[in-house]
């Protein structure tokens, strides 16, 4: 059963900005620094499961692109604290698959499951791709409001984080 985490994979979140003052904000690349995931292959493909847990306080802003000014280390730390305190509200992040469908030739599959985020659980689906070298990648797009989260806004709502964020995983099978 392969296990993944920061020591052998990356889990990142990408945000975009919107609103009348969007030029002042930044599109963010955020790394989750404390998480673990398992991929358990069943005797038949229907028995395959994927689980993931992540610590919401472990998000670290790697970069902010765009914007009027460069993000400094204090800005990045402040953004991470705001995400933990105000957006995710320090609640655990957990995913458990309910179905994993692998393509007949291998190489890709679709994963459906329940994601618990900000204290709410909702269904989500995404694709995973594996290459010949054992690299597994996947991207899930989620709408914050589907989990009851209010996307962050500033400047009286003229600068805000877009409702949709992308979560990406990049791992290698051992």
PASEBA-1860 file (N, C-alpha, C; in nm, 3 decimals):
! residues 174
1> XXXXXXXX> 0.084/-0.117/0.000/0.000/0.000/0.000/0.090/0.124/0.000 ~ 0.097/0.193/-0.112/0.179/0.314/-0.118/0.123/0.424/-0.028 ~ 0.213/0.492/0.043/0.178/0.604/0.128/0.254/0.726/0.078 ~ 0.186/0.840/0.077/0.247/0.962/0.026/0.235/1.072/0.130 ~ 0.327/1.168/0.121/0.327/1.285/0.208/0.433/1.381/0.159 ~ 0.461/1.485/0.236/0.557/1.587/0.193/0.697/1.534/0.163 ~ 0.731/1.419/0.223/0.865/1.364/0.201/0.882/1.300/0.064 ~ 0.773/1.266/-0.004/0.787/1.201/-0.135/0.685/1.250/-0.239
9> XXXXXXXX> 0.615/1.360/-0.208/0.514/1.412/-0.301/0.484/1.557/-0.266 ~ 0.413/1.625/-0.355/0.369/1.762/-0.325/0.217/1.771/-0.340 ~ 0.159/1.849/-0.251/0.016/1.879/-0.254/0.007/2.031/-0.250 ~ -0.049/2.089/-0.356/-0.054/2.234/-0.366/-0.196/2.281/-0.398 ~ -0.218/2.409/-0.367/-0.345/2.475/-0.395/-0.313/2.601/-0.475 ~ -0.388/2.622/-0.583/-0.372/2.743/-0.664/-0.499/2.826/-0.656 ~ -0.481/2.954/-0.625/-0.595/3.045/-0.621/-0.578/3.151/-0.729 ~ -0.689/3.207/-0.772/-0.690/3.318/-0.868/-0.762/3.435/-0.801
17> XXXXXXXX> -0.741/3.552/-0.853/-0.806/3.672/-0.798/-0.909/3.724/-0.896 ~ -1.005/3.797/-0.844/-1.107/3.859/-0.929/-1.157/3.986/-0.862 ~ -1.238/4.061/-0.933/-1.294/4.185/-0.879/-1.232/4.307/-0.943 ~ -1.293/4.421/-0.917/-1.250/4.547/-0.978/-1.106/4.583/-0.942 ~ -1.061/4.544/-0.824/-0.924/4.576/-0.780/-0.831/4.455/-0.792 ~ -0.862/4.361/-0.881/-0.783/4.237/-0.888/-0.637/4.262/-0.923 ~ -0.607/4.372/-0.989/-0.467/4.401/-1.022/-0.381/4.422/-0.898 ~ -0.445/4.457/-0.788/-0.371/4.480/-0.664/-0.337/4.349/-0.592
25> XXXXXXXX> -0.413/4.242/-0.621/-0.395/4.115/-0.552/-0.300/4.022/-0.625 ~ -0.291/3.900/-0.574/-0.199/3.801/-0.628/-0.270/3.668/-0.651 ~ -0.230/3.599/-0.757/-0.266/3.459/-0.774/-0.166/3.383/-0.689 ~ -0.215/3.290/-0.608/-0.127/3.225/-0.511/-0.100/3.079/-0.544 ~ 0.020/3.035/-0.514/0.057/2.894/-0.513/0.089/2.862/-0.367 ~ 0.009/2.770/-0.310/0.018/2.737/-0.168/0.053/2.589/-0.155 ~ 0.151/2.559/-0.072/0.190/2.420/-0.048/0.134/2.373/0.086 ~ 0.083/2.250/0.087/0.040/2.186/0.210/0.163/2.110/0.262
33> XXXXXXXX> 0.210/2.146/0.381/0.337/2.089/0.430/0.319/1.974/0.528 ~ 0.195/1.948/0.574/0.170/1.836/0.663/0.044/1.763/0.615 ~ 0.066/1.648/0.551/-0.045/1.569/0.497/0.002/1.426/0.473 ~ -0.093/1.336/0.458/-0.060/1.199/0.421/-0.174/1.142/0.337 ~ -0.137/1.057/0.245/-0.235/0.992/0.158/-0.195/0.847/0.138 ~ -0.294/0.763/0.117/-0.267/0.623/0.085/-0.344/0.585/-0.040 ~ -0.284/0.497/-0.116/-0.346/0.439/-0.234/-0.339/0.289/-0.212 ~ -0.455/0.230/-0.185/-0.460/0.088/-0.155/-0.526/0.015/-0.272
41> XXXXXXXX> -0.447/-0.070/-0.337/-0.499/-0.145/-0.451/-0.575/-0.268/-0.401 ~ -0.698/-0.281/-0.447/-0.779/-0.397/-0.410/-0.746/-0.515/-0.499 ~ -0.799/-0.632/-0.464/-0.777/-0.750/-0.547/-0.835/-0.731/-0.686 ~ -0.942/-0.655/-0.694/-0.994/-0.614/-0.823/-1.001/-0.461/-0.821 ~ -1.007/-0.397/-0.939/-1.004/-0.250/-0.943/-1.111/-0.184/-0.856 ~ -1.228/-0.247/-0.841/-1.336/-0.188/-0.761/-1.298/-0.178/-0.613 ~ -1.199/-0.256/-0.569/-1.157/-0.254/-0.430/-1.047/-0.154/-0.400 ~ -1.005/-0.076/-0.500/-0.900/0.023/-0.480/-0.956/0.144/-0.405
49> XXXXXXXX> -0.879/0.195/-0.308/-0.923/0.311/-0.230/-0.812/0.417/-0.222 ~ -0.855/0.540/-0.205/-0.765/0.653/-0.187/-0.813/0.729/-0.064 ~ -0.720/0.761/0.026/-0.752/0.845/0.142/-0.647/0.954/0.153 ~ -0.686/1.066/0.211/-0.593/1.177/0.231/-0.638/1.257/0.352 ~ -0.544/1.295/0.436/-0.570/1.388/0.546/-0.466/1.499/0.538 ~ -0.507/1.621/0.572/-0.416/1.735/0.567/-0.443/1.827/0.685 ~ -0.337/1.886/0.735/-0.345/1.980/0.846/-0.364/2.120/0.788 ~ -0.479/2.185/0.815/-0.504/2.317/0.756/-0.406/2.424/0.803
57> XXXXXXXX> -0.342/2.404/0.917/-0.246/2.504/0.965/-0.111/2.489/0.898 ~ -0.096/2.390/0.810/0.034/2.366/0.747/0.046/2.429/0.609 ~ -0.051/2.510/0.568/-0.044/2.573/0.437/0.061/2.684/0.437 ~ 0.147/2.685/0.335/0.252/2.785/0.322/0.245/2.844/0.182 ~ 0.241/2.976/0.175/0.237/3.044/0.046/0.377/3.037/-0.016 ~ 0.388/2.970/-0.132/0.516/2.961/-0.201/0.542/3.083/-0.287 ~ 0.436/3.128/-0.357/0.453/3.245/-0.443/0.321/3.313/-0.468 ~ 0.331/3.441/-0.497/0.216/3.521/-0.538/0.253/3.591/-0.667
65> XXXXXXXX> 0.181/3.563/-0.774/0.211/3.625/-0.902/0.110/3.735/-0.931 ~ 0.152/3.832/-1.009/0.068/3.948/-1.035/0.078/4.043/-0.918 ~ -0.017/4.130/-0.908/-0.020/4.221/-0.795/0.064/4.345/-0.817 ~ 0.036/4.444/-0.736/0.105/4.573/-0.747/0.243/4.568/-0.680 ~ 0.255/4.483/-0.576/0.381/4.474/-0.503/0.416/4.327/-0.481 ~ 0.543/4.299/-0.465/0.589/4.165/-0.437/0.547/4.125/-0.295 ~ 0.508/3.998/-0.280/0.473/3.949/-0.147/0.601/3.920/-0.069 ~ 0.611/3.976/0.049/0.723/3.947/0.137/0.691/3.828/0.227
73> XXXXXXXX> 0.787/3.784/0.305/0.767/3.670/0.394/0.656/3.697/0.496 ~ 0.649/3.821/0.548/0.543/3.855/0.643/0.406/3.848/0.577 ~ 0.397/3.895/0.451/0.270/3.888/0.377/0.227/3.743/0.359 ~ 0.322/3.659/0.319/0.292/3.517/0.296/0.245/3.449/0.425 ~ 0.312/3.479/0.535/0.273/3.421/0.665/0.134/3.471/0.705 ~ 0.106/3.597/0.681/-0.025/3.653/0.713/-0.136/3.589/0.632 ~ -0.110/3.563/0.505/-0.209/3.497/0.418/-0.237/3.357/0.470 ~ -0.132/3.282/0.503/-0.149/3.145/0.554/-0.230/3.146/0.684
81> XXXXXXXX> -0.204/3.241/0.772/-0.278/3.251/0.898/-0.425/3.284/0.871 ~ -0.451/3.374/0.779/-0.589/3.410/0.744/-0.664/3.290/0.688 ~ -0.598/3.213/0.602/-0.662/3.093/0.545/-0.700/2.997/0.657 ~ -0.607/2.972/0.749/-0.632/2.878/0.858/-0.741/2.930/0.953 ~ -0.732/3.057/0.992/-0.825/3.113/1.090/-0.963/3.146/1.033 ~ -0.967/3.211/0.917/-1.092/3.266/0.867/-1.159/3.184/0.757 ~ -1.080/3.114/0.677/-1.138/3.040/0.565/-1.164/2.894/0.605 ~ -1.060/2.824/0.647/-1.074/2.683/0.685/-1.117/2.667/0.831
89> XXXXXXXX> -1.103/2.771/0.910/-1.144/2.773/1.050/-1.085/2.659/1.132 ~ -0.958/2.626/1.098/-0.879/2.526/1.173/-0.944/2.388/1.179 ~ -1.025/2.356/1.081/-1.091/2.225/1.077/-1.009/2.127/0.994 ~ -1.013/1.999/1.027/-0.936/1.899/0.953/-0.982/1.891/0.806 ~ -0.890/1.851/0.722/-0.920/1.827/0.581/-0.903/1.677/0.559 ~ -1.010/1.612/0.512/-1.005/1.467/0.492/-1.076/1.429/0.363 ~ -1.018/1.333/0.291/-1.081/1.279/0.171/-1.082/1.127/0.182 ~ -1.194/1.067/0.145/-1.207/0.921/0.139/-1.280/0.887/0.010
97> XXXXXXXX> -1.217/0.801/-0.068/-1.280/0.764/-0.195/-1.400/0.673/-0.171 ~ -1.498/0.685/-0.261/-1.612/0.594/-0.261/-1.608/0.506/-0.385 ~ -1.532/0.550/-0.487/-1.515/0.470/-0.608/-1.387/0.512/-0.678 ~ -1.312/0.414/-0.726/-1.193/0.439/-0.806/-1.207/0.354/-0.931 ~ -1.208/0.419/-1.046/-1.220/0.348/-1.173/-1.091/0.366/-1.250 ~ -1.021/0.255/-1.272/-0.896/0.258/-1.345/-0.922/0.229/-1.492 ~ -0.851/0.299/-1.581/-0.869/0.272/-1.724/-0.812/0.134/-1.755 ~ -0.866/0.064/-1.856/-0.824/-0.073/-1.885/-0.674/-0.089/-1.906
105> XXXXXXXX> -0.610/0.004/-1.972/-0.467/-0.007/-1.997/-0.382/0.052/-1.885 ~ -0.445/0.092/-1.776/-0.372/0.160/-1.669/-0.342/0.302/-1.713 ~ -0.261/0.369/-1.641/-0.220/0.503/-1.679/-0.310/0.614/-1.631 ~ -0.438/0.587/-1.611/-0.526/0.691/-1.560/-0.646/0.629/-1.491 ~ -0.714/0.712/-1.417/-0.833/0.666/-1.349/-0.910/0.783/-1.293 ~ -1.035/0.758/-1.263/-1.116/0.862/-1.201/-1.145/0.821/-1.057 ~ -1.144/0.920/-0.970/-1.165/0.897/-0.827/-1.285/0.981/-0.785 ~ -1.378/0.917/-0.717/-1.495/0.985/-0.661/-1.493/0.960/-0.511
113> XXXXXXXX> -1.530/1.061/-0.434/-1.531/1.042/-0.290/-1.591/1.159/-0.218 ~ -1.570/1.160/-0.086/-1.620/1.264/0.003/-1.502/1.344/0.057 ~ -1.511/1.476/0.042/-1.409/1.566/0.093/-1.469/1.645/0.209 ~ -1.404/1.637/0.325/-1.444/1.717/0.440/-1.353/1.837/0.447 ~ -1.416/1.954/0.442/-1.344/2.080/0.436/-1.425/2.185/0.511 ~ -1.362/2.259/0.598/-1.429/2.364/0.674/-1.551/2.309/0.749 ~ -1.541/2.185/0.796/-1.646/2.126/0.875/-1.763/2.069/0.796 ~ -1.755/2.071/0.664/-1.863/2.015/0.581/-1.807/1.907/0.490
121> XXXXXXXX> -1.890/1.807/0.466/-1.851/1.697/0.378/-1.936/1.702/0.252 ~ -1.868/1.693/0.137/-1.938/1.699/0.008/-1.869/1.604/-0.090 ~ -1.944/1.557/-0.191/-1.882/1.472/-0.293/-1.793/1.553/-0.386 ~ -1.690/1.487/-0.435/-1.599/1.548/-0.532/-1.542/1.436/-0.619 ~ -1.509/1.469/-0.742/-1.448/1.372/-0.834/-1.330/1.439/-0.904 ~ -1.229/1.359/-0.936/-1.112/1.409/-1.007/-1.044/1.295/-1.079 ~ -0.953/1.330/-1.168/-0.877/1.232/-1.246/-0.736/1.221/-1.191 ~ -0.682/1.100/-1.193/-0.541/1.075/-1.162/-0.477/1.014/-1.285
129> XXXXXXXX> -0.353/1.053/-1.311/-0.278/0.998/-1.423/-0.146/0.943/-1.372 ~ -0.108/0.825/-1.418/0.020/0.765/-1.381/0.100/0.742/-1.509 ~ 0.228/0.780/-1.507/0.311/0.755/-1.624/0.392/0.627/-1.603 ~ 0.471/0.591/-1.702/0.546/0.465/-1.699/0.651/0.462/-1.588 ~ 0.695/0.579/-1.542/0.795/0.586/-1.436/0.735/0.584/-1.296 ~ 0.601/0.570/-1.287/0.535/0.564/-1.157/0.496/0.698/-1.100 ~ 0.506/0.804/-1.182/0.464/0.937/-1.136/0.312/0.947/-1.146 ~ 0.249/0.990/-1.036/0.104/1.007/-1.031/0.074/1.155/-1.014
137> XXXXXXXX> -0.012/1.208/-1.100/-0.053/1.347/-1.090/-0.205/1.356/-1.098 ~ -0.257/1.459/-1.037/-0.401/1.481/-1.043/-0.436/1.622/-1.001 ~ -0.547/1.672/-1.053/-0.596/1.804/-1.018/-0.745/1.797/-0.991 ~ -0.786/1.856/-0.882/-0.929/1.866/-0.848/-0.962/2.015/-0.837 ~ -1.070/2.055/-0.903/-1.117/2.193/-0.892/-1.237/2.193/-0.799 ~ -1.233/2.281/-0.699/-1.345/2.287/-0.607/-1.388/2.431/-0.586 ~ -1.517/2.445/-0.560/-1.575/2.577/-0.530/-1.584/2.590/-0.379 ~ -1.521/2.693/-0.327/-1.520/2.713/-0.182/-1.662/2.722/-0.125
145> XXXXXXXX> -1.752/2.790/-0.197/-1.888/2.809/-0.146/-1.964/2.678/-0.135 ~ -1.924/2.575/-0.210/-1.990/2.444/-0.197/-1.967/2.385/-0.058 ~ -1.861/2.427/0.009/-1.831/2.380/0.145/-1.864/2.487/0.248 ~ -1.941/2.586/0.209/-1.983/2.689/0.303/-1.876/2.792/0.336 ~ -1.766/2.792/0.259/-1.660/2.888/0.283/-1.687/3.015/0.203 ~ -1.661/3.128/0.264/-1.674/3.254/0.194/-1.535/3.289/0.139 ~ -1.521/3.298/0.006/-1.389/3.333/-0.048/-1.340/3.466/0.010 ~ -1.214/3.470/0.043/-1.154/3.588/0.105/-1.172/3.709/0.014
153> XXXXXXXX> -1.202/3.824/0.076/-1.211/3.949/0.000/-1.150/4.062/0.082 ~ -1.109/4.168/0.011/-1.050/4.285/0.074/-1.094/4.409/-0.004 ~ -1.054/4.523/0.044/-1.087/4.649/-0.022/-1.236/4.660/-0.050 ~ -1.315/4.635/0.053/-1.462/4.644/0.045/-1.520/4.554/-0.064 ~ -1.458/4.437/-0.083/-1.509/4.339/-0.178/-1.465/4.360/-0.321 ~ -1.384/4.463/-0.347/-1.340/4.487/-0.484/-1.222/4.398/-0.524 ~ -1.160/4.333/-0.426/-1.054/4.236/-0.450/-1.093/4.109/-0.377 ~ -1.104/4.000/-0.450/-1.141/3.875/-0.384/-1.076/3.757/-0.452
161> XXXXXXXX> -1.067/3.649/-0.373/-1.017/3.522/-0.425/-1.133/3.459/-0.502 ~ -1.106/3.409/-0.621/-1.209/3.343/-0.700/-1.263/3.223/-0.622 ~ -1.390/3.193/-0.641/-1.456/3.084/-0.570/-1.390/2.950/-0.601 ~ -1.349/2.929/-0.726/-1.286/2.802/-0.764/-1.137/2.804/-0.736 ~ -1.088/2.699/-0.670/-0.945/2.680/-0.647/-0.906/2.543/-0.701 ~ -0.781/2.529/-0.739/-0.731/2.401/-0.790/-0.638/2.338/-0.687 ~ -0.662/2.210/-0.660/-0.577/2.134/-0.570/-0.503/2.032/-0.658 ~ -0.371/2.029/-0.646/-0.289/1.942/-0.731/-0.202/1.851/-0.645
169> XXXXXX> -0.190/1.727/-0.692/-0.099/1.632/-0.627/0.000/1.584/-0.731 ~ 0.124/1.570/-0.689/0.231/1.518/-0.775/0.312/1.423/-0.689 ~ 0.303/1.294/-0.720/0.367/1.191/-0.637/0.434/1.086/-0.726 ~ 0.514/1.004/-0.663/0.580/0.895/-0.734/0.560/0.768/-0.656 ~ 0.514/0.663/-0.726/0.499/0.533/-0.660/0.635/0.481/-0.617 ~ 0.644/0.422/-0.499/0.774/0.371/-0.454/0.820/0.252/-0.537
END
